[in-house]
Amino acid sequence: MIAAFEDRLHSPTERRLSRRERDDFGVVMRDGPSSREARCVEVSAEGLLVDCARTPGREGILLEIELRLPERLHPLTARARPVWCSGTQQALRIVEMSDVDRLSYAERLDLVMRRGGGQLLHG
């Protein structure tokens, strides 16, 4: 089932341009009672790319995620949907986040874009 998910979501019609930048911070992903830890490797305004220690989760699920930013005492929380997965990497689209956490996430994105200059990546 994951292979079909990968093929469908990697099709040229599903790809678009998005401004993304490399980053590195901890992420906790919860799917009901189970949880797993990952590392964020790229951020964008719409979501993030995480690297999991094992194969990512299922298609169509809504994940509860915690973003453990190094400059924040408490993690940011959001709901996200998997967009695509390849190997141990999984792209997540943020679908719900509080205004306060969204502002903190936007500040992080701005900091990372200024630090790295930002780049336009396909994906």
Phi and psi restraints in degrees (range 20) as a CNS / XPLOR table:
assign (resid 1 and name C) (resid 2 and name N)
       (resid 2 and name CA) (resid 2 and name C) 1.0 -66.3 20.0 2
assign (resid 2 and name N) (resid 2 and name CA)
       (resid 2 and name C) (resid 3 and name N) 1.0 -37.5 20.0 2
assign (resid 2 and name C) (resid 3 and name N)
       (resid 3 and name CA) (resid 3 and name C) 1.0 -59.8 20.0 2
assign (resid 3 and name N) (resid 3 and name CA)
       (resid 3 and name C) (resid 4 and name N) 1.0 -43.6 20.0 2
assign (resid 3 and name C) (resid 4 and name N)
       (resid 4 and name CA) (resid 4 and name C) 1.0 -64.1 20.0 2
assign (resid 4 and name N) (resid 4 and name CA)
       (resid 4 and name C) (resid 5 and name N) 1.0 -38.8 20.0 2
assign (resid 4 and name C) (resid 5 and name N)
       (resid 5 and name CA) (resid 5 and name C) 1.0 -61.6 20.0 2
assign (resid 5 and name N) (resid 5 and name CA)
       (resid 5 and name C) (resid 6 and name N) 1.0 -45.5 20.0 2
assign (resid 5 and name C) (resid 6 and name N)
       (resid 6 and name CA) (resid 6 and name C) 1.0 -61.8 20.0 2
assign (resid 6 and name N) (resid 6 and name CA)
       (resid 6 and name C) (resid 7 and name N) 1.0 -46.3 20.0 2
assign (resid 6 and name C) (resid 7 and name N)
       (resid 7 and name CA) (resid 7 and name C) 1.0 -61.6 20.0 2
assign (resid 7 and name N) (resid 7 and name CA)
       (resid 7 and name C) (resid 8 and name N) 1.0 -45.5 20.0 2
assign (resid 7 and name C) (resid 8 and name N)
       (resid 8 and name CA) (resid 8 and name C) 1.0 -65.5 20.0 2
assign (resid 8 and name N) (resid 8 and name CA)
       (resid 8 and name C) (resid 9 and name N) 1.0 -41.3 20.0 2
assign (resid 8 and name C) (resid 9 and name N)
       (resid 9 and name CA) (resid 9 and name C) 1.0 -85.1 20.0 2
assign (resid 9 and name N) (resid 9 and name CA)
       (resid 9 and name C) (resid 10 and name N) 1.0 -10.5 20.0 2
assign (resid 9 and name C) (resid 10 and name N)
       (resid 10 and name CA) (resid 10 and name C) 1.0 -98.0 20.0 2
assign (resid 10 and name N) (resid 10 and name CA)
       (resid 10 and name C) (resid 11 and name N) 1.0 5.8 20.0 2
assign (resid 10 and name C) (resid 11 and name N)
       (resid 11 and name CA) (resid 11 and name C) 1.0 -67.3 20.0 2
assign (resid 11 and name N) (resid 11 and name CA)
       (resid 11 and name C) (resid 12 and name N) 1.0 151.5 20.0 2
assign (resid 11 and name C) (resid 12 and name N)
       (resid 12 and name CA) (resid 12 and name C) 1.0 -57.5 20.0 2
assign (resid 12 and name N) (resid 12 and name CA)
       (resid 12 and name C) (resid 13 and name N) 1.0 -30.0 20.0 2
assign (resid 12 and name C) (resid 13 and name N)
       (resid 13 and name CA) (resid 13 and name C) 1.0 -72.8 20.0 2
assign (resid 13 and name N) (resid 13 and name CA)
       (resid 13 and name C) (resid 14 and name N) 1.0 -19.3 20.0 2
assign (resid 13 and name C) (resid 14 and name N)
       (resid 14 and name CA) (resid 14 and name C) 1.0 -89.4 20.0 2
assign (resid 14 and name N) (resid 14 and name CA)
       (resid 14 and name C) (resid 15 and name N) 1.0 -14.9 20.0 2
assign (resid 14 and name C) (resid 15 and name N)
       (resid 15 and name CA) (resid 15 and name C) 1.0 -85.0 20.0 2
assign (resid 15 and name N) (resid 15 and name CA)
       (resid 15 and name C) (resid 16 and name N) 1.0 150.5 20.0 2
assign (resid 15 and name C) (resid 16 and name N)
       (resid 16 and name CA) (resid 16 and name C) 1.0 -153.9 20.0 2
assign (resid 16 and name N) (resid 16 and name CA)
       (resid 16 and name C) (resid 17 and name N) 1.0 168.2 20.0 2
assign (resid 16 and name C) (resid 17 and name N)
       (resid 17 and name CA) (resid 17 and name C) 1.0 -84.8 20.0 2
assign (resid 17 and name N) (resid 17 and name CA)
       (resid 17 and name C) (resid 18 and name N) 1.0 139.0 20.0 2
assign (resid 17 and name C) (resid 18 and name N)
       (resid 18 and name CA) (resid 18 and name C) 1.0 -147.9 20.0 2
assign (resid 18 and name N) (resid 18 and name CA)
       (resid 18 and name C) (resid 19 and name N) 1.0 137.0 20.0 2
assign (resid 18 and name C) (resid 19 and name N)
       (resid 19 and name CA) (resid 19 and name C) 1.0 -77.7 20.0 2
assign (resid 19 and name N) (resid 19 and name CA)
       (resid 19 and name C) (resid 20 and name N) 1.0 115.3 20.0 2
assign (resid 19 and name C) (resid 20 and name N)
       (resid 20 and name CA) (resid 20 and name C) 1.0 -131.9 20.0 2
assign (resid 20 and name N) (resid 20 and name CA)
       (resid 20 and name C) (resid 21 and name N) 1.0 159.1 20.0 2
assign (resid 20 and name C) (resid 21 and name N)
       (resid 21 and name CA) (resid 21 and name C) 1.0 -144.1 20.0 2
assign (resid 21 and name N) (resid 21 and name CA)
       (resid 21 and name C) (resid 22 and name N) 1.0 147.9 20.0 2
assign (resid 21 and name C) (resid 22 and name N)
       (resid 22 and name CA) (resid 22 and name C) 1.0 -67.5 20.0 2
assign (resid 22 and name N) (resid 22 and name CA)
       (resid 22 and name C) (resid 23 and name N) 1.0 146.5 20.0 2
assign (resid 22 and name C) (resid 23 and name N)
       (resid 23 and name CA) (resid 23 and name C) 1.0 -154.2 20.0 2
assign (resid 23 and name N) (resid 23 and name CA)
       (resid 23 and name C) (resid 24 and name N) 1.0 177.6 20.0 2
assign (resid 23 and name C) (resid 24 and name N)
       (resid 24 and name CA) (resid 24 and name C) 1.0 -157.3 20.0 2
assign (resid 24 and name N) (resid 24 and name CA)
       (resid 24 and name C) (resid 25 and name N) 1.0 106.9 20.0 2
assign (resid 24 and name C) (resid 25 and name N)
       (resid 25 and name CA) (resid 25 and name C) 1.0 -157.6 20.0 2
assign (resid 25 and name N) (resid 25 and name CA)
       (resid 25 and name C) (resid 26 and name N) 1.0 162.6 20.0 2
assign (resid 25 and name C) (resid 26 and name N)
       (resid 26 and name CA) (resid 26 and name C) 1.0 -76.8 20.0 2
assign (resid 26 and name N) (resid 26 and name CA)
       (resid 26 and name C) (resid 27 and name N) 1.0 146.4 20.0 2
assign (resid 26 and name C) (resid 27 and name N)
       (resid 27 and name CA) (resid 27 and name C) 1.0 -135.0 20.0 2
assign (resid 27 and name N) (resid 27 and name CA)
       (resid 27 and name C) (resid 28 and name N) 1.0 135.4 20.0 2
assign (resid 27 and name C) (resid 28 and name N)
       (resid 28 and name CA) (resid 28 and name C) 1.0 -111.1 20.0 2
assign (resid 28 and name N) (resid 28 and name CA)
       (resid 28 and name C) (resid 29 and name N) 1.0 128.1 20.0 2
assign (resid 28 and name C) (resid 29 and name N)
       (resid 29 and name CA) (resid 29 and name C) 1.0 -115.5 20.0 2
assign (resid 29 and name N) (resid 29 and name CA)
       (resid 29 and name C) (resid 30 and name N) 1.0 129.3 20.0 2
assign (resid 29 and name C) (resid 30 and name N)
       (resid 30 and name CA) (resid 30 and name C) 1.0 -118.8 20.0 2
assign (resid 30 and name N) (resid 30 and name CA)
       (resid 30 and name C) (resid 31 and name N) 1.0 131.7 20.0 2
assign (resid 30 and name C) (resid 31 and name N)
       (resid 31 and name CA) (resid 31 and name C) 1.0 -122.6 20.0 2
assign (resid 31 and name N) (resid 31 and name CA)
       (resid 31 and name C) (resid 32 and name N) 1.0 87.7 20.0 2
assign (resid 31 and name C) (resid 32 and name N)
       (resid 32 and name CA) (resid 32 and name C) 1.0 67.4 20.0 2
assign (resid 32 and name N) (resid 32 and name CA)
       (resid 32 and name C) (resid 33 and name N) 1.0 -128.2 20.0 2
assign (resid 32 and name C) (resid 33 and name N)
       (resid 33 and name CA) (resid 33 and name C) 1.0 -78.3 20.0 2
assign (resid 33 and name N) (resid 33 and name CA)
       (resid 33 and name C) (resid 34 and name N) 1.0 -18.2 20.0 2
assign (resid 33 and name C) (resid 34 and name N)
       (resid 34 and name CA) (resid 34 and name C) 1.0 -92.3 20.0 2
assign (resid 34 and name N) (resid 34 and name CA)
       (resid 34 and name C) (resid 35 and name N) 1.0 148.7 20.0 2
assign (resid 34 and name C) (resid 35 and name N)
       (resid 35 and name CA) (resid 35 and name C) 1.0 -140.0 20.0 2
assign (resid 35 and name N) (resid 35 and name CA)
       (resid 35 and name C) (resid 36 and name N) 1.0 158.0 20.0 2
assign (resid 35 and name C) (resid 36 and name N)
       (resid 36 and name CA) (resid 36 and name C) 1.0 -148.8 20.0 2
assign (resid 36 and name N) (resid 36 and name CA)
       (resid 36 and name C) (resid 37 and name N) 1.0 152.7 20.0 2
assign (resid 36 and name C) (resid 37 and name N)
       (resid 37 and name CA) (resid 37 and name C) 1.0 -101.2 20.0 2
assign (resid 37 and name N) (resid 37 and name CA)
       (resid 37 and name C) (resid 38 and name N) 1.0 149.2 20.0 2
assign (resid 37 and name C) (resid 38 and name N)
       (resid 38 and name CA) (resid 38 and name C) 1.0 -148.0 20.0 2
assign (resid 38 and name N) (resid 38 and name CA)
       (resid 38 and name C) (resid 39 and name N) 1.0 174.4 20.0 2
assign (resid 38 and name C) (resid 39 and name N)
       (resid 39 and name CA) (resid 39 and name C) 1.0 -117.9 20.0 2
assign (resid 39 and name N) (resid 39 and name CA)
       (resid 39 and name C) (resid 40 and name N) 1.0 133.2 20.0 2
assign (resid 39 and name C) (resid 40 and name N)
       (resid 40 and name CA) (resid 40 and name C) 1.0 -76.4 20.0 2
assign (resid 40 and name N) (resid 40 and name CA)
       (resid 40 and name C) (resid 41 and name N) 1.0 130.8 20.0 2
assign (resid 40 and name C) (resid 41 and name N)
       (resid 41 and name CA) (resid 41 and name C) 1.0 -114.3 20.0 2
assign (resid 41 and name N) (resid 41 and name CA)
       (resid 41 and name C) (resid 42 and name N) 1.0 -17.9 20.0 2
assign (resid 41 and name C) (resid 42 and name N)
       (resid 42 and name CA) (resid 42 and name C) 1.0 -148.2 20.0 2
assign (resid 42 and name N) (resid 42 and name CA)
       (resid 42 and name C) (resid 43 and name N) 1.0 146.4 20.0 2
assign (resid 42 and name C) (resid 43 and name N)
       (resid 43 and name CA) (resid 43 and name C) 1.0 -125.8 20.0 2
assign (resid 43 and name N) (resid 43 and name CA)
       (resid 43 and name C) (resid 44 and name N) 1.0 151.0 20.0 2
assign (resid 43 and name C) (resid 44 and name N)
       (resid 44 and name CA) (resid 44 and name C) 1.0 -147.5 20.0 2
assign (resid 44 and name N) (resid 44 and name CA)
       (resid 44 and name C) (resid 45 and name N) 1.0 171.6 20.0 2
assign (resid 44 and name C) (resid 45 and name N)
       (resid 45 and name CA) (resid 45 and name C) 1.0 -62.6 20.0 2
assign (resid 45 and name N) (resid 45 and name CA)
       (resid 45 and name C) (resid 46 and name N) 1.0 -30.0 20.0 2
assign (resid 45 and name C) (resid 46 and name N)
       (resid 46 and name CA) (resid 46 and name C) 1.0 -90.1 20.0 2
assign (resid 46 and name N) (resid 46 and name CA)
       (resid 46 and name C) (resid 47 and name N) 1.0 -21.0 20.0 2
assign (resid 46 and name C) (resid 47 and name N)
       (resid 47 and name CA) (resid 47 and name C) 1.0 176.7 20.0 2
assign (resid 47 and name N) (resid 47 and name CA)
       (resid 47 and name C) (resid 48 and name N) 1.0 -152.7 20.0 2
assign (resid 47 and name C) (resid 48 and name N)
       (resid 48 and name CA) (resid 48 and name C) 1.0 -152.4 20.0 2
assign (resid 48 and name N) (resid 48 and name CA)
       (resid 48 and name C) (resid 49 and name N) 1.0 160.4 20.0 2
assign (resid 48 and name C) (resid 49 and name N)
       (resid 49 and name CA) (resid 49 and name C) 1.0 -109.8 20.0 2
assign (resid 49 and name N) (resid 49 and name CA)
       (resid 49 and name C) (resid 50 and name N) 1.0 124.1 20.0 2
assign (resid 49 and name C) (resid 50 and name N)
       (resid 50 and name CA) (resid 50 and name C) 1.0 -115.4 20.0 2
assign (resid 50 and name N) (resid 50 and name CA)
       (resid 50 and name C) (resid 51 and name N) 1.0 152.1 20.0 2
assign (resid 50 and name C) (resid 51 and name N)
       (resid 51 and name CA) (resid 51 and name C) 1.0 -114.0 20.0 2
assign (resid 51 and name N) (resid 51 and name CA)
       (resid 51 and name C) (resid 52 and name N) 1.0 117.1 20.0 2
assign (resid 51 and name C) (resid 52 and name N)
       (resid 52 and name CA) (resid 52 and name C) 1.0 -97.3 20.0 2
assign (resid 52 and name N) (resid 52 and name CA)
       (resid 52 and name C) (resid 53 and name N) 1.0 155.0 20.0 2
assign (resid 52 and name C) (resid 53 and name N)
       (resid 53 and name CA) (resid 53 and name C) 1.0 -73.2 20.0 2
assign (resid 53 and name N) (resid 53 and name CA)
       (resid 53 and name C) (resid 54 and name N) 1.0 -20.8 20.0 2
assign (resid 53 and name C) (resid 54 and name N)
       (resid 54 and name CA) (resid 54 and name C) 1.0 -135.0 20.0 2
assign (resid 54 and name N) (resid 54 and name CA)
       (resid 54 and name C) (resid 55 and name N) 1.0 178.3 20.0 2
assign (resid 54 and name C) (resid 55 and name N)
       (resid 55 and name CA) (resid 55 and name C) 1.0 -56.2 20.0 2
assign (resid 55 and name N) (resid 55 and name CA)
       (resid 55 and name C) (resid 56 and name N) 1.0 133.4 20.0 2
assign (resid 55 and name C) (resid 56 and name N)
       (resid 56 and name CA) (resid 56 and name C) 1.0 -62.0 20.0 2
assign (resid 56 and name N) (resid 56 and name CA)
       (resid 56 and name C) (resid 57 and name N) 1.0 172.4 20.0 2
assign (resid 56 and name C) (resid 57 and name N)
       (resid 57 and name CA) (resid 57 and name C) 1.0 -73.5 20.0 2
assign (resid 57 and name N) (resid 57 and name CA)
       (resid 57 and name C) (resid 58 and name N) 1.0 -166.5 20.0 2
assign (resid 57 and name C) (resid 58 and name N)
       (resid 58 and name CA) (resid 58 and name C) 1.0 -82.7 20.0 2
assign (resid 58 and name N) (resid 58 and name CA)
       (resid 58 and name C) (resid 59 and name N) 1.0 163.6 20.0 2
assign (resid 58 and name C) (resid 59 and name N)
       (resid 59 and name CA) (resid 59 and name C) 1.0 -72.2 20.0 2
assign (resid 59 and name N) (resid 59 and name CA)
       (resid 59 and name C) (resid 60 and name N) 1.0 144.9 20.0 2
assign (resid 59 and name C) (resid 60 and name N)
       (resid 60 and name CA) (resid 60 and name C) 1.0 75.8 20.0 2
assign (resid 60 and name N) (resid 60 and name CA)
       (resid 60 and name C) (resid 61 and name N) 1.0 6.2 20.0 2
assign (resid 60 and name C) (resid 61 and name N)
       (resid 61 and name CA) (resid 61 and name C) 1.0 -88.7 20.0 2
assign (resid 61 and name N) (resid 61 and name CA)
       (resid 61 and name C) (resid 62 and name N) 1.0 157.3 20.0 2
assign (resid 61 and name C) (resid 62 and name N)
       (resid 62 and name CA) (resid 62 and name C) 1.0 -104.9 20.0 2
assign (resid 62 and name N) (resid 62 and name CA)
       (resid 62 and name C) (resid 63 and name N) 1.0 119.4 20.0 2
assign (resid 62 and name C) (resid 63 and name N)
       (resid 63 and name CA) (resid 63 and name C) 1.0 -99.2 20.0 2
assign (resid 63 and name N) (resid 63 and name CA)
       (resid 63 and name C) (resid 64 and name N) 1.0 143.5 20.0 2
assign (resid 63 and name C) (resid 64 and name N)
       (resid 64 and name CA) (resid 64 and name C) 1.0 -91.6 20.0 2
assign (resid 64 and name N) (resid 64 and name CA)
       (resid 64 and name C) (resid 65 and name N) 1.0 126.4 20.0 2
assign (resid 64 and name C) (resid 65 and name N)
       (resid 65 and name CA) (resid 65 and name C) 1.0 -124.8 20.0 2
assign (resid 65 and name N) (resid 65 and name CA)
       (resid 65 and name C) (resid 66 and name N) 1.0 149.9 20.0 2
assign (resid 65 and name C) (resid 66 and name N)
       (resid 66 and name CA) (resid 66 and name C) 1.0 -119.1 20.0 2
assign (resid 66 and name N) (resid 66 and name CA)
       (resid 66 and name C) (resid 67 and name N) 1.0 127.5 20.0 2
assign (resid 66 and name C) (resid 67 and name N)
       (resid 67 and name CA) (resid 67 and name C) 1.0 -102.1 20.0 2
assign (resid 67 and name N) (resid 67 and name CA)
       (resid 67 and name C) (resid 68 and name N) 1.0 115.9 20.0 2
assign (resid 67 and name C) (resid 68 and name N)
       (resid 68 and name CA) (resid 68 and name C) 1.0 -98.5 20.0 2
assign (resid 68 and name N) (resid 68 and name CA)
       (resid 68 and name C) (resid 69 and name N) 1.0 79.7 20.0 2
assign (resid 68 and name C) (resid 69 and name N)
       (resid 69 and name CA) (resid 69 and name C) 1.0 -74.5 20.0 2
assign (resid 69 and name N) (resid 69 and name CA)
       (resid 69 and name C) (resid 70 and name N) 1.0 136.6 20.0 2
assign (resid 69 and name C) (resid 70 and name N)
       (resid 70 and name CA) (resid 70 and name C) 1.0 -63.6 20.0 2
assign (resid 70 and name N) (resid 70 and name CA)
       (resid 70 and name C) (resid 71 and name N) 1.0 -27.1 20.0 2
assign (resid 70 and name C) (resid 71 and name N)
       (resid 71 and name CA) (resid 71 and name C) 1.0 -86.2 20.0 2
assign (resid 71 and name N) (resid 71 and name CA)
       (resid 71 and name C) (resid 72 and name N) 1.0 -1.6 20.0 2
assign (resid 71 and name C) (resid 72 and name N)
       (resid 72 and name CA) (resid 72 and name C) 1.0 -112.0 20.0 2
assign (resid 72 and name N) (resid 72 and name CA)
       (resid 72 and name C) (resid 73 and name N) 1.0 139.2 20.0 2
assign (resid 72 and name C) (resid 73 and name N)
       (resid 73 and name CA) (resid 73 and name C) 1.0 -71.8 20.0 2
assign (resid 73 and name N) (resid 73 and name CA)
       (resid 73 and name C) (resid 74 and name N) 1.0 -41.5 20.0 2
assign (resid 73 and name C) (resid 74 and name N)
       (resid 74 and name CA) (resid 74 and name C) 1.0 -111.9 20.0 2
assign (resid 74 and name N) (resid 74 and name CA)
       (resid 74 and name C) (resid 75 and name N) 1.0 147.1 20.0 2
assign (resid 74 and name C) (resid 75 and name N)
       (resid 75 and name CA) (resid 75 and name C) 1.0 -70.4 20.0 2
assign (resid 75 and name N) (resid 75 and name CA)
       (resid 75 and name C) (resid 76 and name N) 1.0 152.5 20.0 2
assign (resid 75 and name C) (resid 76 and name N)
       (resid 76 and name CA) (resid 76 and name C) 1.0 -81.2 20.0 2
assign (resid 76 and name N) (resid 76 and name CA)
       (resid 76 and name C) (resid 77 and name N) 1.0 145.5 20.0 2
assign (resid 76 and name C) (resid 77 and name N)
       (resid 77 and name CA) (resid 77 and name C) 1.0 -120.1 20.0 2
assign (resid 77 and name N) (resid 77 and name CA)
       (resid 77 and name C) (resid 78 and name N) 1.0 148.1 20.0 2
assign (resid 77 and name C) (resid 78 and name N)
       (resid 78 and name CA) (resid 78 and name C) 1.0 -159.1 20.0 2
assign (resid 78 and name N) (resid 78 and name CA)
       (resid 78 and name C) (resid 79 and name N) 1.0 169.4 20.0 2
assign (resid 78 and name C) (resid 79 and name N)
       (resid 79 and name CA) (resid 79 and name C) 1.0 -111.6 20.0 2
assign (resid 79 and name N) (resid 79 and name CA)
       (resid 79 and name C) (resid 80 and name N) 1.0 139.7 20.0 2
assign (resid 79 and name C) (resid 80 and name N)
       (resid 80 and name CA) (resid 80 and name C) 1.0 -143.3 20.0 2
assign (resid 80 and name N) (resid 80 and name CA)
       (resid 80 and name C) (resid 81 and name N) 1.0 153.8 20.0 2
assign (resid 80 and name C) (resid 81 and name N)
       (resid 81 and name CA) (resid 81 and name C) 1.0 -115.7 20.0 2
assign (resid 81 and name N) (resid 81 and name CA)
       (resid 81 and name C) (resid 82 and name N) 1.0 139.6 20.0 2
assign (resid 81 and name C) (resid 82 and name N)
       (resid 82 and name CA) (resid 82 and name C) 1.0 -64.2 20.0 2
assign (resid 82 and name N) (resid 82 and name CA)
       (resid 82 and name C) (resid 83 and name N) 1.0 135.7 20.0 2
assign (resid 82 and name C) (resid 83 and name N)
       (resid 83 and name CA) (resid 83 and name C) 1.0 -102.4 20.0 2
assign (resid 83 and name N) (resid 83 and name CA)
       (resid 83 and name C) (resid 84 and name N) 1.0 -45.6 20.0 2
assign (resid 83 and name C) (resid 84 and name N)
       (resid 84 and name CA) (resid 84 and name C) 1.0 -156.8 20.0 2
assign (resid 84 and name N) (resid 84 and name CA)
       (resid 84 and name C) (resid 85 and name N) 1.0 162.6 20.0 2
assign (resid 84 and name C) (resid 85 and name N)
       (resid 85 and name CA) (resid 85 and name C) 1.0 -142.6 20.0 2
assign (resid 85 and name N) (resid 85 and name CA)
       (resid 85 and name C) (resid 86 and name N) 1.0 149.4 20.0 2
assign (resid 85 and name C) (resid 86 and name N)
       (resid 86 and name CA) (resid 86 and name C) 1.0 -150.8 20.0 2
assign (resid 86 and name N) (resid 86 and name CA)
       (resid 86 and name C) (resid 87 and name N) 1.0 117.1 20.0 2
assign (resid 86 and name C) (resid 87 and name N)
       (resid 87 and name CA) (resid 87 and name C) 1.0 62.0 20.0 2
assign (resid 87 and name N) (resid 87 and name CA)
       (resid 87 and name C) (resid 88 and name N) 1.0 -124.1 20.0 2
assign (resid 87 and name C) (resid 88 and name N)
       (resid 88 and name CA) (resid 88 and name C) 1.0 -97.5 20.0 2
assign (resid 88 and name N) (resid 88 and name CA)
       (resid 88 and name C) (resid 89 and name N) 1.0 3.0 20.0 2
assign (resid 88 and name C) (resid 89 and name N)
       (resid 89 and name CA) (resid 89 and name C) 1.0 -96.2 20.0 2
assign (resid 89 and name N) (resid 89 and name CA)
       (resid 89 and name C) (resid 90 and name N) 1.0 143.8 20.0 2
assign (resid 89 and name C) (resid 90 and name N)
       (resid 90 and name CA) (resid 90 and name C) 1.0 -141.8 20.0 2
assign (resid 90 and name N) (resid 90 and name CA)
       (resid 90 and name C) (resid 91 and name N) 1.0 129.9 20.0 2
assign (resid 90 and name C) (resid 91 and name N)
       (resid 91 and name CA) (resid 91 and name C) 1.0 -90.8 20.0 2
assign (resid 91 and name N) (resid 91 and name CA)
       (resid 91 and name C) (resid 92 and name N) 1.0 133.8 20.0 2
assign (resid 91 and name C) (resid 92 and name N)
       (resid 92 and name CA) (resid 92 and name C) 1.0 -119.9 20.0 2
assign (resid 92 and name N) (resid 92 and name CA)
       (resid 92 and name C) (resid 93 and name N) 1.0 133.8 20.0 2
assign (resid 92 and name C) (resid 93 and name N)
       (resid 93 and name CA) (resid 93 and name C) 1.0 -100.2 20.0 2
assign (resid 93 and name N) (resid 93 and name CA)
       (resid 93 and name C) (resid 94 and name N) 1.0 124.3 20.0 2
assign (resid 93 and name C) (resid 94 and name N)
       (resid 94 and name CA) (resid 94 and name C) 1.0 -74.1 20.0 2
assign (resid 94 and name N) (resid 94 and name CA)
       (resid 94 and name C) (resid 95 and name N) 1.0 123.4 20.0 2
assign (resid 94 and name C) (resid 95 and name N)
       (resid 95 and name CA) (resid 95 and name C) 1.0 -110.4 20.0 2
assign (resid 95 and name N) (resid 95 and name CA)
       (resid 95 and name C) (resid 96 and name N) 1.0 -18.5 20.0 2
assign (resid 95 and name C) (resid 96 and name N)
       (resid 96 and name CA) (resid 96 and name C) 1.0 -153.7 20.0 2
assign (resid 96 and name N) (resid 96 and name CA)
       (resid 96 and name C) (resid 97 and name N) 1.0 131.3 20.0 2
assign (resid 96 and name C) (resid 97 and name N)
       (resid 97 and name CA) (resid 97 and name C) 1.0 -157.4 20.0 2
assign (resid 97 and name N) (resid 97 and name CA)
       (resid 97 and name C) (resid 98 and name N) 1.0 142.0 20.0 2
assign (resid 97 and name C) (resid 98 and name N)
       (resid 98 and name CA) (resid 98 and name C) 1.0 -63.1 20.0 2
assign (resid 98 and name N) (resid 98 and name CA)
       (resid 98 and name C) (resid 99 and name N) 1.0 156.3 20.0 2
assign (resid 98 and name C) (resid 99 and name N)
       (resid 99 and name CA) (resid 99 and name C) 1.0 -60.0 20.0 2
assign (resid 99 and name N) (resid 99 and name CA)
       (resid 99 and name C) (resid 100 and name N) 1.0 -40.5 20.0 2
assign (resid 99 and name C) (resid 100 and name N)
       (resid 100 and name CA) (resid 100 and name C) 1.0 -63.5 20.0 2
assign (resid 100 and name N) (resid 100 and name CA)
       (resid 100 and name C) (resid 101 and name N) 1.0 -47.6 20.0 2
assign (resid 100 and name C) (resid 101 and name N)
       (resid 101 and name CA) (resid 101 and name C) 1.0 -68.3 20.0 2
assign (resid 101 and name N) (resid 101 and name CA)
       (resid 101 and name C) (resid 102 and name N) 1.0 -35.2 20.0 2
assign (resid 101 and name C) (resid 102 and name N)
       (resid 102 and name CA) (resid 102 and name C) 1.0 -62.8 20.0 2
assign (resid 102 and name N) (resid 102 and name CA)
       (resid 102 and name C) (resid 103 and name N) 1.0 -39.4 20.0 2
assign (resid 102 and name C) (resid 103 and name N)
       (resid 103 and name CA) (resid 103 and name C) 1.0 -64.2 20.0 2
assign (resid 103 and name N) (resid 103 and name CA)
       (resid 103 and name C) (resid 104 and name N) 1.0 -44.0 20.0 2
assign (resid 103 and name C) (resid 104 and name N)
       (resid 104 and name CA) (resid 104 and name C) 1.0 -63.1 20.0 2
assign (resid 104 and name N) (resid 104 and name CA)
       (resid 104 and name C) (resid 105 and name N) 1.0 -39.1 20.0 2
assign (resid 104 and name C) (resid 105 and name N)
       (resid 105 and name CA) (resid 105 and name C) 1.0 -65.5 20.0 2
assign (resid 105 and name N) (resid 105 and name CA)
       (resid 105 and name C) (resid 106 and name N) 1.0 -41.7 20.0 2
assign (resid 105 and name C) (resid 106 and name N)
       (resid 106 and name CA) (resid 106 and name C) 1.0 -63.8 20.0 2
assign (resid 106 and name N) (resid 106 and name CA)
       (resid 106 and name C) (resid 107 and name N) 1.0 -38.8 20.0 2
assign (resid 106 and name C) (resid 107 and name N)
       (resid 107 and name CA) (resid 107 and name C) 1.0 -63.7 20.0 2
assign (resid 107 and name N) (resid 107 and name CA)
       (resid 107 and name C) (resid 108 and name N) 1.0 -40.7 20.0 2
assign (resid 107 and name C) (resid 108 and name N)
       (resid 108 and name CA) (resid 108 and name C) 1.0 -62.7 20.0 2
assign (resid 108 and name N) (resid 108 and name CA)
       (resid 108 and name C) (resid 109 and name N) 1.0 -45.6 20.0 2
assign (resid 108 and name C) (resid 109 and name N)
       (resid 109 and name CA) (resid 109 and name C) 1.0 -60.8 20.0 2
assign (resid 109 and name N) (resid 109 and name CA)
       (resid 109 and name C) (resid 110 and name N) 1.0 -43.0 20.0 2
assign (resid 109 and name C) (resid 110 and name N)
       (resid 110 and name CA) (resid 110 and name C) 1.0 -61.9 20.0 2
assign (resid 110 and name N) (resid 110 and name CA)
       (resid 110 and name C) (resid 111 and name N) 1.0 -44.4 20.0 2
assign (resid 110 and name C) (resid 111 and name N)
       (resid 111 and name CA) (resid 111 and name C) 1.0 -60.4 20.0 2
assign (resid 111 and name N) (resid 111 and name CA)
       (resid 111 and name C) (resid 112 and name N) 1.0 -45.8 20.0 2
assign (resid 111 and name C) (resid 112 and name N)
       (resid 112 and name CA) (resid 112 and name C) 1.0 -66.8 20.0 2
assign (resid 112 and name N) (resid 112 and name CA)
       (resid 112 and name C) (resid 113 and name N) 1.0 -40.5 20.0 2
assign (resid 112 and name C) (resid 113 and name N)
       (resid 113 and name CA) (resid 113 and name C) 1.0 -64.3 20.0 2
assign (resid 113 and name N) (resid 113 and name CA)
       (resid 113 and name C) (resid 114 and name N) 1.0 -42.1 20.0 2
assign (resid 113 and name C) (resid 114 and name N)
       (resid 114 and name CA) (resid 114 and name C) 1.0 -66.1 20.0 2
assign (resid 114 and name N) (resid 114 and name CA)
       (resid 114 and name C) (resid 115 and name N) 1.0 -39.3 20.0 2
assign (resid 114 and name C) (resid 115 and name N)
       (resid 115 and name CA) (resid 115 and name C) 1.0 -65.6 20.0 2
assign (resid 115 and name N) (resid 115 and name CA)
       (resid 115 and name C) (resid 116 and name N) 1.0 -42.1 20.0 2
assign (resid 115 and name C) (resid 116 and name N)
       (resid 116 and name CA) (resid 116 and name C) 1.0 -103.7 20.0 2
assign (resid 116 and name N) (resid 116 and name CA)
       (resid 116 and name C) (resid 117 and name N) 1.0 -4.5 20.0 2
assign (resid 116 and name C) (resid 117 and name N)
       (resid 117 and name CA) (resid 117 and name C) 1.0 84.2 20.0 2
assign (resid 117 and name N) (resid 117 and name CA)
       (resid 117 and name C) (resid 118 and name N) 1.0 -10.2 20.0 2
assign (resid 117 and name C) (resid 118 and name N)
       (resid 118 and name CA) (resid 118 and name C) 1.0 69.6 20.0 2
assign (resid 118 and name N) (resid 118 and name CA)
       (resid 118 and name C) (resid 119 and name N) 1.0 147.9 20.0 2
assign (resid 118 and name C) (resid 119 and name N)
       (resid 119 and name CA) (resid 119 and name C) 1.0 -151.3 20.0 2
assign (resid 119 and name N) (resid 119 and name CA)
       (resid 119 and name C) (resid 120 and name N) 1.0 152.3 20.0 2
assign (resid 119 and name C) (resid 120 and name N)
       (resid 120 and name CA) (resid 120 and name C) 1.0 -93.7 20.0 2
assign (resid 120 and name N) (resid 120 and name CA)
       (resid 120 and name C) (resid 121 and name N) 1.0 115.5 20.0 2
assign (resid 120 and name C) (resid 121 and name N)
       (resid 121 and name CA) (resid 121 and name C) 1.0 -115.4 20.0 2
assign (resid 121 and name N) (resid 121 and name CA)
       (resid 121 and name C) (resid 122 and name N) 1.0 148.6 20.0 2
assign (resid 121 and name C) (resid 122 and name N)
       (resid 122 and name CA) (resid 122 and name C) 1.0 -80.8 20.0 2
assign (resid 122 and name N) (resid 122 and name CA)
       (resid 122 and name C) (resid 123 and name N) 1.0 145.1 20.0 2
